[in-house]
């Protein structure tokens, strides 16, 4: 039997049942850490999976040797952050998807007629014609912003933790603990992104810092305390402890 172990919000393995039992006996692995093997629907504490594997009495002041797996885990887990160009690729895919509702809204609100009116009047008074066109399409711009805001907020706070574009390139949005973001945090993150509409240079500033920050965060990531990590959420069976109930142990949901 192959066993996966959850520690610090990350999953590791698989390892043989004999190895896990031995690690429980010598204290390398804690009894309250979570384990999962094929056929289970939930993560369970290791002492529930292997109740007969009790820690051995200490016979020496010398600690047992640490397997390579735990030697790495004992230090802070360093996730892989999505690169600037990976995020650009995700943005392009999402933009193409959003073009569908944008086109529908444009047709319904008569943007084509507004453009025709602009061309008709531009020769007589270019400045006035452009100003009139900008004023006429302003409500359309607000609707576009609202659609984009809802699209990003709902997808990034969902179980997928990513928009279709991000899923396509294999990245996801998390909080600084590597967990799924709440809808409130996703909304705040994307409200900051709406500042992009203020001018042509601002979007460049908001995103270009991704290439230079230590954890590849954009301005909206820094202000909302979020990361964009490599790996799809549906490929990350992470153990998330559930609240204790009636003195029972903790368990985490395994979403395959």
Residue frames as qw, qx, qy, qz and C-alpha x, y, z in Angstrom:
[[0.000, 0.887, 0.461, 0.000, 0.00, 0.00, 0.00],
 [0.412, 0.301, 0.008, 0.860, 1.28, 3.46, -0.95],
 [0.281, -0.776, -0.480, 0.296, 0.65, 6.22, 1.59],
 [0.243, 0.643, 0.046, 0.725, 0.68, 10.01, 1.09],
 [0.447, -0.487, -0.474, 0.582, 1.51, 12.27, 4.05],
 [0.065, 0.854, 0.239, 0.457, 0.21, 15.82, 4.57],
 [0.563, -0.471, -0.247, 0.633, 2.39, 18.34, 6.37],
 [0.156, -0.485, 0.015, 0.860, 2.28, 22.17, 6.46],
 [0.508, 0.643, 0.142, -0.555, -0.41, 22.29, 3.78],
 [0.386, 0.549, -0.642, -0.369, 1.64, 20.19, 1.32],
 [0.966, -0.042, 0.178, -0.183, 1.35, 16.55, 0.36],
 [0.038, 0.657, -0.745, -0.110, 4.39, 14.23, 0.10],
 [0.674, -0.075, 0.728, -0.101, 4.89, 10.69, -1.08],
 [0.859, -0.370, -0.094, -0.340, 3.86, 8.14, -1.81],
 [0.043, -0.536, 0.802, -0.259, 5.70, 5.98, 0.75],
 [0.548, -0.080, -0.825, -0.110, 5.35, 2.33, 1.67],
 [0.676, -0.621, -0.204, -0.341, 3.19, 1.36, 4.61],
 [0.848, -0.237, -0.268, 0.391, 6.22, -0.18, 6.33],
 [0.401, 0.294, -0.140, 0.856, 8.18, 3.08, 6.08],
 [0.312, -0.599, -0.080, -0.733, 5.33, 5.10, 7.55],
 [0.824, -0.496, -0.264, -0.079, 4.89, 2.64, 10.41],
 [0.752, -0.062, -0.241, 0.610, 8.60, 2.82, 11.18],
 [0.164, 0.428, -0.055, 0.887, 8.57, 6.63, 11.13],
 [0.563, -0.626, -0.166, -0.513, 5.65, 6.60, 13.57],
 [0.874, -0.361, -0.268, 0.181, 7.51, 4.24, 15.89],
 [0.658, -0.047, -0.157, 0.735, 10.77, 6.19, 15.94],
 [0.147, -0.767, -0.307, 0.544, 9.07, 9.60, 16.22],
 [0.275, -0.069, 0.429, 0.858, 10.17, 10.91, 12.83],
 [0.229, -0.365, -0.541, -0.722, 6.52, 11.25, 11.86],
 [0.260, -0.075, 0.516, -0.813, 3.92, 12.66, 14.27],
 [0.146, 0.308, 0.937, -0.080, 0.79, 10.66, 15.04],
 [0.257, 0.692, 0.444, -0.509, -1.46, 13.68, 14.40],
 [0.087, 0.422, -0.505, -0.747, -0.13, 14.27, 10.90],
 [0.749, 0.354, 0.232, -0.510, -2.54, 13.32, 8.15],
 [0.247, -0.237, 0.863, 0.372, -2.31, 10.39, 5.77],
 [0.718, 0.422, 0.085, -0.547, -4.16, 9.18, 2.68],
 [0.256, -0.208, 0.872, 0.360, -4.03, 6.14, 0.44],
 [0.337, 0.020, -0.600, -0.725, -6.00, 5.08, -2.62],
 [0.379, -0.377, -0.836, -0.123, -9.58, 4.21, -1.81],
 [0.219, -0.500, -0.532, 0.647, -9.97, 6.80, 0.97],
 [0.133, 0.795, 0.421, 0.417, -12.17, 9.88, 0.53],
 [0.271, -0.940, 0.054, -0.199, -10.72, 11.84, 3.46],
 [0.399, 0.485, -0.603, 0.491, -7.34, 12.41, 4.99],
 [0.769, -0.587, -0.212, -0.139, -7.06, 10.90, 8.48],
 [0.286, -0.801, 0.510, -0.131, -4.52, 11.18, 11.31],
 [0.495, 0.420, -0.761, -0.020, -1.77, 8.60, 10.97],
 [0.150, -0.193, 0.857, -0.455, -2.47, 7.15, 14.41],
 [0.720, 0.215, 0.343, -0.564, -5.98, 6.29, 13.19],
 [0.734, 0.485, -0.387, -0.275, -4.66, 4.67, 10.03],
 [0.670, 0.248, -0.655, 0.247, -1.96, 2.70, 11.88],
 [0.576, -0.706, 0.087, -0.403, -3.08, 2.38, 15.52],
 [0.952, -0.255, -0.022, 0.166, -0.64, -0.45, 16.16],
 [0.639, 0.415, -0.146, 0.631, 2.41, 1.67, 15.21],
 [0.450, -0.883, -0.127, 0.043, 3.25, 3.19, 18.60],
 [0.203, 0.845, -0.430, 0.245, 6.41, 5.23, 19.28],
 [0.834, -0.017, -0.464, 0.298, 9.25, 3.08, 20.57],
 [0.554, -0.806, -0.070, 0.199, 10.69, 3.91, 24.03],
 [0.270, 0.885, -0.347, 0.153, 13.69, 6.18, 23.88],
 [0.941, -0.217, -0.038, 0.258, 16.89, 4.17, 24.38],
 [0.628, 0.000, 0.065, 0.775, 19.41, 6.83, 23.53],
 [0.042, -0.753, -0.155, 0.639, 19.87, 10.58, 23.62],
 [0.133, -0.248, 0.588, 0.759, 20.83, 10.43, 19.94],
 [0.615, 0.419, 0.188, -0.641, 17.88, 11.24, 17.67],
 [0.757, 0.220, 0.597, 0.150, 17.04, 8.75, 14.92],
 [0.269, -0.115, 0.497, 0.817, 18.32, 9.47, 11.40],
 [0.414, 0.579, 0.253, -0.656, 16.02, 11.71, 9.40],
 [0.633, 0.365, 0.611, 0.304, 14.92, 10.38, 5.99],
 [0.274, 0.036, 0.314, 0.908, 15.65, 12.71, 3.03],
 [0.120, -0.636, -0.599, -0.471, 11.96, 13.48, 2.64],
 [0.433, -0.823, -0.355, 0.094, 11.60, 14.87, 6.15],
 [0.538, -0.300, 0.031, 0.787, 14.97, 16.58, 6.03],
 [0.128, 0.282, 0.378, 0.873, 13.51, 18.83, 3.34],
 [0.319, -0.682, -0.544, -0.369, 10.11, 19.23, 4.99],
 [0.539, -0.568, -0.393, 0.482, 11.54, 20.32, 8.34],
 [0.217, -0.205, 0.093, 0.950, 12.60, 23.52, 6.67],
 [0.394, 0.531, 0.229, -0.714, 10.14, 26.04, 5.28],
 [0.596, 0.373, 0.671, 0.237, 8.44, 24.64, 2.19],
 [0.010, -0.481, 0.252, 0.840, 9.26, 26.81, -0.80],
 [0.636, 0.545, 0.528, -0.141, 6.46, 26.78, -3.38],
 [0.419, 0.078, 0.501, 0.754, 7.04, 27.49, -7.06],
 [0.192, 0.658, 0.256, -0.682, 5.74, 30.91, -8.04],
 [0.616, 0.620, 0.457, 0.166, 4.23, 31.55, -11.47],
 [0.447, -0.139, 0.230, 0.854, 6.45, 33.59, -13.77],
 [0.195, 0.509, 0.020, -0.838, 5.53, 36.88, -15.42],
 [0.294, 0.245, -0.640, -0.666, 5.19, 35.32, -18.89],
 [0.107, -0.244, -0.964, 0.004, 3.09, 32.42, -17.62],
 [0.093, 0.568, 0.560, -0.595, 0.69, 34.92, -16.12],
 [0.228, 0.438, -0.290, -0.820, 0.65, 36.89, -19.38],
 [0.198, 0.006, -0.890, -0.410, -0.33, 33.71, -21.20],
 [0.040, -0.446, -0.848, 0.283, -3.18, 33.15, -18.73],
 [0.136, 0.558, 0.213, -0.791, -4.33, 36.76, -19.15],
 [0.224, 0.262, -0.578, -0.740, -4.46, 36.39, -22.96],
 [0.178, -0.220, -0.943, -0.174, -6.61, 33.25, -22.71],
 [0.020, -0.553, -0.666, 0.500, -8.96, 34.93, -20.23],
 [0.138, 0.463, -0.098, -0.870, -9.17, 38.02, -22.44],
 [0.235, 0.058, -0.761, -0.602, -10.21, 35.89, -25.41],
 [0.154, -0.401, -0.897, 0.103, -12.88, 34.19, -23.28],
 [0.003, -0.583, -0.427, 0.691, -14.18, 37.54, -22.01],
 [0.072, 0.192, -0.431, -0.879, -14.43, 38.82, -25.57],
 [0.127, -0.360, -0.875, -0.298, -17.58, 36.68, -25.96],
 [0.139, -0.738, -0.601, 0.275, -19.68, 38.53, -23.35],
 [0.158, -0.512, 0.069, 0.841, -18.00, 41.81, -24.28],
 [0.003, -0.029, -0.661, -0.750, -19.10, 41.37, -27.90],
 [0.147, -0.563, -0.804, -0.120, -22.66, 40.53, -26.86],
 [0.191, -0.712, -0.369, 0.566, -22.85, 43.62, -24.63],
 [0.139, -0.334, 0.319, 0.876, -21.41, 45.79, -27.42],
 [0.055, -0.261, -0.762, -0.590, -24.05, 44.60, -29.88],
 [0.207, -0.661, -0.715, 0.095, -26.92, 44.99, -27.43],
 [0.217, -0.747, -0.226, 0.587, -25.83, 48.50, -26.43],
 [0.500, 0.831, 0.232, 0.072, -25.27, 49.63, -30.01],
 [0.463, -0.628, 0.297, 0.551, -21.53, 50.29, -29.94],
 [0.506, 0.211, 0.595, 0.589, -21.40, 49.74, -33.70],
 [0.131, 0.850, 0.431, 0.273, -23.87, 52.58, -34.24],
 [0.355, -0.887, 0.022, 0.295, -21.84, 54.80, -31.91],
 [0.548, -0.298, 0.470, 0.624, -18.72, 54.14, -33.99],
 [0.368, 0.524, 0.582, 0.501, -20.62, 54.92, -37.19],
 [0.086, -0.957, -0.274, -0.033, -21.78, 58.20, -35.69],
 [0.499, -0.677, 0.223, 0.494, -18.20, 59.02, -34.71],
 [0.502, 0.023, 0.560, 0.658, -16.98, 58.52, -38.28],
 [0.201, 0.751, 0.535, 0.331, -19.85, 60.61, -39.64],
 [0.187, -0.971, -0.147, -0.020, -19.05, 63.58, -37.37],
 [0.712, -0.430, 0.120, 0.543, -15.29, 63.37, -37.10],
 [0.497, 0.337, 0.310, 0.737, -14.62, 65.35, -40.28],
 [0.071, -0.828, -0.264, -0.489, -16.75, 68.31, -39.23],
 [0.299, -0.778, 0.337, -0.438, -15.54, 68.53, -35.64],
 [0.671, 0.192, -0.697, 0.164, -13.01, 65.90, -34.63],
 [0.075, 0.217, -0.675, 0.701, -12.65, 66.93, -30.99],
 [0.574, -0.067, 0.248, -0.777, -16.38, 67.12, -30.33],
 [0.830, 0.121, -0.412, -0.357, -17.02, 63.84, -32.14],
 [0.542, 0.185, -0.755, 0.320, -14.42, 61.95, -30.09],
 [0.137, -0.155, 0.579, -0.788, -15.68, 63.48, -26.85],
 [0.715, -0.006, 0.011, -0.699, -19.26, 62.50, -27.71],
 [0.793, 0.146, -0.579, -0.121, -18.19, 58.95, -28.56],
 [0.309, 0.209, -0.758, 0.536, -16.21, 58.58, -25.31],
 [0.381, -0.097, 0.424, -0.816, -19.22, 59.75, -23.31],
 [0.792, 0.071, -0.215, -0.567, -21.56, 57.40, -25.18],
 [0.785, 0.134, -0.604, 0.029, -19.43, 54.28, -24.60],
 [0.078, -0.482, 0.629, -0.605, -18.65, 55.06, -20.95],
 [0.775, -0.197, 0.312, -0.514, -21.56, 52.87, -19.65],
 [0.923, 0.265, -0.273, -0.060, -20.30, 50.02, -21.83],
 [0.393, 0.514, -0.621, 0.443, -16.90, 50.32, -20.20],
 [0.430, -0.388, 0.531, -0.618, -18.47, 50.10, -16.75],
 [0.934, 0.018, 0.078, -0.347, -20.29, 46.92, -17.75],
 [0.757, 0.429, -0.463, 0.170, -17.08, 45.43, -19.14],
 [0.062, 0.509, -0.648, 0.564, -15.30, 46.20, -15.84],
 [0.678, -0.246, 0.392, -0.571, -18.13, 44.60, -13.84],
 [0.954, 0.190, -0.152, -0.176, -18.10, 41.45, -15.98],
 [0.581, 0.478, -0.562, 0.343, -14.33, 41.11, -15.63],
 [0.224, -0.474, 0.576, -0.627, -14.50, 41.72, -11.87],
 [0.841, -0.123, 0.255, -0.461, -17.16, 39.04, -11.36],
 [0.879, 0.355, -0.317, -0.022, -15.36, 36.59, -13.67],
 [0.419, 0.482, -0.626, 0.448, -12.02, 36.84, -11.85],
 [0.364, -0.411, 0.522, -0.652, -13.48, 36.99, -8.34],
 [0.896, -0.063, 0.138, -0.418, -15.74, 33.95, -8.70],
 [0.881, 0.322, -0.338, 0.076, -13.18, 31.75, -10.43],
 [0.355, 0.512, -0.595, 0.508, -10.23, 32.66, -8.17],
 [0.397, -0.339, 0.569, -0.635, -12.24, 32.03, -4.99],
 [0.898, 0.041, -0.170, -0.404, -13.70, 28.78, -6.34],
 [0.888, -0.307, 0.338, 0.057, -12.41, 25.27, -5.65],
 [0.809, 0.451, 0.084, 0.366, -10.27, 25.62, -8.80],
 [0.452, -0.707, 0.028, 0.543, -8.56, 28.75, -7.38],
 [0.277, -0.262, 0.506, 0.774, -8.03, 29.96, -10.92],
 [0.547, 0.547, -0.014, -0.634, -9.70, 31.41, -13.99],
 [0.917, 0.332, 0.222, 0.001, -9.92, 29.19, -17.11],
 [0.474, 0.800, -0.319, 0.180, -6.83, 30.97, -18.42],
 [0.252, -0.663, 0.652, -0.267, -4.84, 30.19, -15.28],
 [0.847, -0.080, 0.498, -0.166, -6.07, 26.59, -15.29],
 [0.820, 0.573, -0.017, 0.002, -4.99, 26.25, -18.92],
 [0.413, 0.707, -0.480, 0.314, -1.39, 27.23, -18.10],
 [0.787, -0.175, -0.545, 0.230, -1.37, 25.33, -14.79],
 [0.205, 0.202, -0.443, 0.849, -1.31, 28.05, -12.11],
 [0.397, -0.665, -0.625, -0.096, -3.56, 29.01, -9.20],
 [0.076, -0.657, 0.191, -0.725, -4.17, 31.88, -6.74],
 [0.657, -0.381, -0.602, 0.246, -3.58, 31.28, -3.01],
 [0.325, -0.933, 0.052, -0.145, -3.21, 33.28, 0.17],
 [0.150, 0.759, -0.598, 0.206, 0.23, 33.55, 1.77],
 [0.579, -0.328, 0.708, -0.235, -0.30, 30.23, 3.56],
 [0.063, 0.183, -0.887, -0.419, -0.88, 28.47, 0.24],
 [0.264, 0.379, 0.838, -0.291, -4.61, 28.06, 0.91],
 [0.135, 0.586, 0.645, 0.471, -7.65, 28.84, -1.20],
 [0.036, 0.056, -0.154, 0.986, -8.57, 32.54, -1.00],
 [0.189, 0.539, 0.697, -0.434, -11.93, 33.66, 0.35],
 [0.307, 0.710, 0.517, 0.367, -14.38, 35.47, -1.91],
 [0.181, -0.965, -0.100, 0.164, -13.74, 38.67, 0.08],
 [0.472, -0.561, 0.417, 0.537, -9.98, 38.46, -0.53],
 [0.478, 0.260, 0.650, 0.531, -10.52, 37.61, -4.21],
 [0.139, 0.885, 0.418, 0.150, -12.87, 40.59, -4.52],
 [0.297, -0.889, 0.105, 0.331, -10.33, 42.89, -2.88],
 [0.553, -0.251, 0.551, 0.572, -7.56, 41.60, -5.12],
 [0.368, 0.434, 0.639, 0.518, -9.59, 42.22, -8.24],
 [0.025, -0.953, -0.290, 0.086, -10.91, 45.56, -7.06],
 [0.379, -0.690, 0.308, 0.533, -7.28, 46.66, -6.97],
 [0.482, 0.077, 0.667, 0.564, -6.88, 45.38, -10.53],
 [0.257, 0.806, 0.522, 0.111, -9.68, 47.70, -11.66],
 [0.199, -0.831, 0.098, 0.510, -7.31, 50.60, -11.08],
 [0.507, -0.028, 0.614, 0.604, -5.80, 49.42, -14.37],
 [0.288, 0.723, 0.574, 0.255, -8.63, 51.29, -16.06],
 [0.194, -0.866, -0.115, 0.447, -7.19, 54.60, -14.87],
 [0.207, 0.845, -0.345, -0.352, -4.65, 54.85, -17.65],
 [0.847, 0.445, -0.289, -0.036, -2.46, 53.12, -20.20],
 [0.323, 0.582, -0.653, 0.361, 0.70, 53.10, -18.06],
 [0.554, -0.439, 0.477, -0.522, -0.81, 51.85, -14.79],
 [0.983, 0.027, 0.039, -0.179, -1.47, 48.26, -15.98],
 [0.691, 0.507, -0.420, 0.299, 2.15, 48.00, -17.03],
 [0.056, -0.569, 0.581, -0.580, 3.31, 49.09, -13.57],
 [0.775, -0.284, 0.291, -0.483, 0.87, 46.75, -11.79],
 [0.991, 0.105, 0.055, -0.066, 2.07, 43.67, -13.65],
 [0.598, 0.635, -0.408, 0.271, 5.69, 44.36, -14.54],
 [0.291, -0.654, 0.571, -0.402, 6.69, 44.22, -10.87],
 [0.969, -0.082, 0.144, -0.181, 5.87, 40.50, -11.06],
 [0.820, 0.450, -0.243, 0.259, 9.16, 40.02, -12.87],
 [0.284, 0.595, -0.453, 0.600, 11.16, 41.63, -10.07],
 [0.584, -0.553, 0.299, -0.513, 9.52, 40.81, -6.72],
 [0.161, -0.403, 0.890, -0.140, 10.90, 37.89, -4.71],
 [0.428, 0.190, 0.859, -0.206, 7.69, 35.87, -4.88],
 [0.077, 0.159, 0.685, 0.707, 6.67, 37.15, -8.33],
 [0.043, 0.662, 0.671, -0.331, 3.77, 39.20, -6.98],
 [0.151, 0.575, 0.338, 0.730, 2.02, 41.98, -8.84],
 [0.096, -0.279, 0.283, -0.912, 0.83, 45.11, -7.06],
 [0.709, -0.289, -0.168, -0.621, -2.60, 43.54, -6.54],
 [0.827, -0.103, -0.535, 0.140, -0.94, 40.42, -5.05],
 [0.371, 0.170, -0.489, 0.771, 1.17, 42.49, -2.67],
 [0.295, -0.262, 0.177, -0.902, -1.77, 44.55, -1.43],
 [0.814, -0.196, -0.167, -0.521, -4.14, 41.57, -1.13],
 [0.389, -0.482, 0.765, -0.174, -1.49, 39.23, 0.36],
 [0.920, 0.238, 0.239, -0.198, -1.86, 36.58, -2.33],
 [0.284, -0.441, 0.735, 0.430, 0.47, 34.40, -4.39],
 [0.814, 0.419, -0.138, -0.377, 0.10, 32.87, -7.84],
 [0.498, -0.446, 0.742, 0.052, 1.62, 29.40, -7.64],
 [0.402, 0.316, -0.752, -0.417, 2.49, 26.76, -10.21],
 [0.051, -0.083, -0.988, 0.117, 0.17, 23.76, -10.15],
 [0.454, -0.357, -0.421, -0.699, -3.57, 23.37, -10.60],
 [0.458, -0.337, 0.499, -0.654, -5.67, 23.11, -7.45],
 [0.923, 0.018, 0.037, -0.382, -7.34, 19.91, -8.67],
 [0.815, 0.315, -0.441, 0.205, -3.90, 18.32, -8.90],
 [0.130, 0.457, -0.587, 0.655, -2.93, 19.33, -5.35],
 [0.694, -0.468, -0.521, -0.166, -4.48, 16.89, -2.82],
 [0.152, 0.428, -0.494, 0.742, -3.61, 19.02, 0.20],
 [0.439, -0.441, -0.752, 0.218, -4.66, 18.06, 3.69],
 [0.130, -0.477, 0.070, -0.866, -6.74, 20.76, 5.33],
 [0.144, -0.160, -0.860, 0.463, -7.64, 19.99, 8.98],
 [0.341, -0.577, -0.495, -0.553, -11.35, 20.26, 9.76],
 [0.342, -0.552, 0.340, -0.681, -12.71, 21.64, 13.07],
 [0.126, 0.064, -0.947, 0.289, -12.68, 19.19, 15.97],
 [0.631, -0.280, -0.196, -0.696, -16.05, 17.74, 16.84],
 [0.886, -0.364, -0.014, -0.286, -16.80, 15.78, 20.00],
 [0.547, -0.636, 0.540, 0.069, -13.15, 15.13, 20.74],
 [0.903, 0.282, 0.285, 0.156, -12.54, 13.26, 17.49],
 [0.554, -0.277, 0.335, 0.710, -9.42, 13.69, 15.43],
 [0.266, 0.680, -0.130, -0.671, -8.96, 16.07, 12.53],
 [0.655, 0.254, 0.646, 0.300, -9.39, 15.17, 8.91],
 [0.074, 0.533, -0.253, -0.804, -8.95, 16.89, 5.59],
 [0.748, 0.524, 0.276, -0.298, -10.82, 16.68, 2.34],
 [0.407, -0.261, 0.677, 0.555, -9.04, 15.02, -0.59],
 [0.582, 0.663, 0.148, -0.447, -10.31, 16.48, -3.87],
 [0.604, -0.091, 0.645, 0.458, -9.04, 14.34, -6.70]]
